[in-house]
Amino acid sequence: MLAALFALIDLGAAEPPRFTQDRFAIGLWVPPRTPHDLPGRYREIREAHFNLVIGTSGFSAEEQIRVCEAAGLKVLVDAPAPAPGTHPAKSLPEGPACWGYSLADEPATTAFADLAARVTALREQRPGRLGYINLFPNYAGPTQMAATSYEEYVKQFLKTVKPDVLSMDHYPQMRPGDDSRAEYLKNLEVMRRHSVAAGIPFWNFFHSMPFGDRIDPTEAQIRWMIHASIAHGAKGVMWFCYWTPGQGNGGTGEFPKGGALLTAEGRRTRHYDEARRINDGLEHWGPVLMRLTGRGVTRHSTGNPDQPLARTGIRSLQRVGSDPDAAFLIGTLDHADGRQAVLLVNHSTAYTAWPTVVFDTEGEVREVSREDGLEHPAVDDSPELKGLQVSLGAGDARLFLFPPAKD
């Protein structure tokens, strides 16, 4: 009798179900800002192989959820900060397409306690939904973060808020003579390490338009930012921005050039077709990416053969003949079925790379196809040459899987 009573008490005290990510997130910030043909505009989003919309604009959150469901999209609708003493989670819109609610962007540590209370209320009132919060990048200052370091900022967020997804935005400089991609990689490593420790996925934003002092990225630069994230084990990549924000201030605001995937007037730019190409491959890779956990990323150059490759999954990378030396990112990841995966990324966003690769395994190496998402035997791109040749476009990557380890 007492055992049954204790069982009932335990069931009553059980936490509500938490958000569980069921697909690789290909998301966007700033949805269509137009009153015209919004269902058509959301179909246009899906046609570019996005599967997640973050934020609300153009119509009510309730209507946005219905339109996203019809278009095959998930959505995180805006949830404004509540007035003191109110419980707005009870009145938030719901629907099959609703993944959750966007609560805050780039909060300081001083906001963490309030955000923790909102996340807790959401879990109680909307079990299984995500209370989404996006953090500062590592180039934010101590005053912005209200923390002594970026490491401390992320630690406090995880400890106080206990999120279901770790997310940040980082927009590296990639202009001649000013390349801050090393800081982007450091930021991704912080996300990887803390997300693995917490047992939650991490996402990140990258820029797909010019703004402030950031130049308009090329397709190769966009590919590199995405592939660097995946090399660290990201479970979501977010495009900033989809629809060009209004510049305001008579053209002196942050976005005077425009140039997102769609202009402020709704016209497609070259970035829309770039996104459609890139996202198509990501969508095929997605089921495998969701089963990978990032173990670490190594940068290696064929011009420095003494750089260590131990535990990367690759024994050697060598240039062929008169090819110039090339630099690579090697993402080493663990598959849920016990196998090892390697994402080989061309670090150059200006030149192709065509290295001879020797993998650190004796068994058959397989490659995950961007065309069908299936595993196929790794293809030698130059079979007349000795060894395995792997062709990589600027900023591009190839995803390989090793055979199961022998006992």
N, C-alpha and C positions, 0 to 999 in steps of 0.2 A: 504493500500500500504506500509506504513512504517512498519507495523507489519510483513508483508511478508519479507521485506528487513532485519529486525532484525533477523527473523527466519533463513534466509540464512546465515547471519553473524555468528549466534550461531552454525549452522551446520558446517560452515567452520572452526570454532575454536575448535570443539570437539576433544578430545584426541583420538588417534588411539586405537583400541581394545587391551586390556592387555592380557597376558597369563592367561589361566584358566586351572587349573589342573583337569582332568576328570577321574583319577583313582589313587588308592594308588600306590605310586612309589616304586618299588623293584629294586634298582639300583646297579650298580657296577662301580668301578674305575679300570682302566687299562684293556682295552679290549684286545683281542688276538693279540699278537705280533708275527705274523708268516705270510709268504707269501703263505702258503699252505692251500688250501681248506677253504678259509675264509667263504664262504656261509655255509659250514658244521659246522664251528666253531660257527657261530652266531645261527644256529639252536640248537647247544648244549647249548648255553646260555639260549635260550627260554625253552628248555627241563628242565632246572633247575628252571623254573617258574620266571625268571627275566623278567621285562618288560621295563627296561630303561638301556641304555648304556651311560656312561659319558666319553667323550674323544675320540680321533681318533688315531688309529695306524693300521699298516698293509696295508692300502690302502688309497686312497683319500677320502675326506669327502663326495664327490658326490657319489662315489661307496658305501661307508658305509651306507649312507641314503637309497640307493636302496636295499642293502642287509638286512638292518634292517626292511624295509617294508615287504620284502618277508618272513622274519622270524617272523613277528608279534611283533616287538620291536619298542620302541621309542628311540631316540638318541639325546644327546646334543653334537654336534660336537665342536671341538676346534676352537676358533676364536682368532688368534694371535692379540696382541696389534697393533693398526694401526700406521703407520708413521705419523708424524705431518702434518696436512693439507690435509690428505686423508680421504675418506669416504668409508671404506671397507664394510660397511653393505650392500651396493648396490650389491656387488659381492658375498656375502655369499651364499653357496649352499642352496637349498630348496628341499622340498618334503614332502609327507604326513607323513612320519615317523619322520620328524625333529621337535622335541619339542622346539628346540632353540639352543643356543650357549654357550659354556663354556668359560667365559671371564677371570676368575682369581681364584687362590687358595690362601687362607690365606693372603689377602692384609692388609697392614697397613692403618691407617686413612689417611696418606699422599697420598694414591692412590684413595681415595674415589671420589674426584672431577672428575678425569679423567674417572673413572668407571661410574659415573653418566652420563657423556656426551656420553659414549658408549651405555649405556642402553637406553638413550633418542633417539639416532640415530637408534638403533635397532627397537624401537617401531615405529618409523616413516617409516623405510625402510622394516621392516619385522613384520608388525602388528600381534599380537597374539602369537609371539614367545617369549621364555624366554631368558633373558640375565642372565645366571647363574653365581653366585659368591659364593664361599664357604669360610666361616670365620674361624679364629683361634678358638681353644678351650679356656676354661677359665684358663688353666694352662700356657698359653702364657704370657711372661713377658711384662711390660710396654714398653720397648724398641722395642720389636717385633711388638706390636700393635700400637705404637705411641699414646698411650692413658694412662690416669692415672689409669683406672680400666677397667675391662671387661664390666661392665654395661655401662660405658661411650663409650666404643668401639662399642658396639651393637647399642646404641642410635644414635651415629654419623652416622653409616652405614645406618640406617633406614631413618634418617632425610635427608642425603645428596643424597643417591643413589635411595631411594624409590623403593626397589626391589619388585618383584612379588612372590618370595620365600625366606624365611630365612633359611640358611643352615650353619652347622658347622661340624667339625670333632672332636671327642674326643675318646681317646683310654685309658680306665681306666686300672690301674694296678690291676691284680687279681692273685698275687702270694702269697704263704704262708708268712704271716707276713707283707704283703704290699698290702693292699686293698684300692684303691682310688675310689671305686664306689660312695661314698658319694659326691665327687666332680663332678662325671658324672651326678648325679641326680640334683645337683645345676645348672650345665650347661643346662640341659634339662628344668629346671624350668625357667631359663632366656629366653630360646627359646619359651617356652609355653606362658609366660606372654607377651612378645613383639609381638609374632605372632598374638595372640588374639587381642591385642590393635590395631595392624596395619591391621587386617582383611586379613592376608595372611597365607598360610600354612608354616610349617617348616619341614625340613628334617635334618637327621644327619648321618654321617659316624660312623661306629664302626669297630674294627679290627677283621679279620678272618684269620690272619696269624701272625707268630712271626716277629718282627723287632725291631731293637735297643734293648732296655731293656724290651720290651713287650714279655711275653711268649706266646707260641702257645695256643690259647684258646680252651677249650673243647666245645662240642656241647651245653652243659648246660649253659656255660658262654655266648656263642653267643646268645642263646635264651633269657637269662636274659637281655643282652644289648638291644636287639630288643624290648622285652616286656616293659622294662622301658621307652623306647622312646614312644611306643604306649600309655602307661599309661598317658603320658603327652600330648597326642593328636597329635603326629607326623603324617604327611601325606606322609612320605617317609623314608625308611631306606636304607642305602647305604653300600655295602660290600667293605671293603678295605683289600685285593685286590682280583680281579678275576684271572688275569694272573700274575704270579710272575714277578716283575720288574727285569731287569738285575741288578746284584749286583755291577758290576764295581769295580774299584780300587783293582783288584787282590783278591777279596773276602773280602776286609776290609770295604765295603760299608755298607749301612743300612739293606740290605736284604741277608746276607750271608747264612742263613738257607734255604731260599726259603719257600715253604710251603703255598702258596696261594691256591685258589681252583684248579688251574692248575699250574703245574710247568713251569719254563721258557722253557722247552722242549715240553710243551703241554700235559703232562700226568696228568690225574685226581688224586687229592689227596682225602683223606677222607672228606675234607671240601666241595668238590663238592656234594657228596651225602647228607651231612648235610644240605647244602643250598637247595637242591632239596626238602628235607623233610620239612624244615622250611618254605620255600617260597610257597610251595603248600598250606599250611594252611593260610598264609598271603594273598594269592591270593583269597581264598574263603572268608576270612574276609573283604577284601578290600572295597567292596561297602558299608558295614556298617561303617568301619573305616572312610571313606570319609565323613560321615554324623555326626561324633562325634567331639565335641570341648572339649578339656581338661579343667577341672575346677580346678584340683589340685591333688597332690599325697601325701598320708599319709603312713608312715612306722609304722607297728604295730607288736608287738610280743605277742605270747600267754603267755609268761613268765612275762609280765607286763600288767595285765588287767586294770590298772588305766590309761594307755595311752588313750587319747581322740579319739573317733571314730565319734564324731558329724559331720554331713554333709558328711560323706564318702559313705553313702548308706548301711553300715553294722552296725548292733547293737552290735554283739559280734563275736569273733573268739576264739575258745577254742580247746585245744588239746584233744585227745581221750585217756583215760586210761593211759597206760604206755608210750605212744608216747613222744618223747622229745619235748621241746618247739620249736616253729618255728617262723620265722620272715617273714613278708609279705609286699609287696607294694600294696596299694589300690589306683588305679587310678579312680577318679570320673569324669565322662564325661557327657556332655549334647548332646542328640540326636537332630537332626534337626526337628524331629516331636514332640518335647516337652518332650519326655521320658528321663529318667536318665539311664546311663550305668555305670557299674562297671567292671573294669579289675582287677582281683585278681591275683597277681604275687607271686610265691614262691621266696623269696629273697635268699634262699640258692641255690648255684650252685653245692652242693655236696650231698644233701639229699632230699628225697621226703617229702612232707607235706600232711597231711590228716586231715584238721581241720573240726570241726563242725561250720557251718556258719549260723548266723541268719541275714537275710537281713532286712533293715529298710523299709519294705513295707508290707501291708496286702494282696496285690494281688499276682497273679501268676508271678513268676520270670521265664524268658525265657533265654535260652543260645544260642549264635550264634555258629553254628557248623563249625569246621575246615574242615569237610568232604564235605559239600555241601553249606556252607555259609548261610543257612536258620536258622530261629529261631525255637527252640524246647523247650518244657518244661524242666526246669532244672532237671537233673537226680541226685538222691541220690545214691552215690557210695557205701554206706553201709546201705541198708534199714533196716537191723536188729537192727541197733543202733538208739538211740533216736536223732531226729533232722536231719538236712541235712548235709551229709558228702560230702566234695569236695576233690577229689584226684588230687594232683599236683606233677608232676615230678620236678626234680631239674631244677630251672630256668624257669619253665613252667608257663603258665597263662591260665585263663578261662575268657571269656567275657560274661557278663550277662546284660540283659535288663529288666527294671522294667515296670510295666503297667503304662498307662498314669495317671498323677495326677488327682485326683477328684477336681472339682471346689468347 
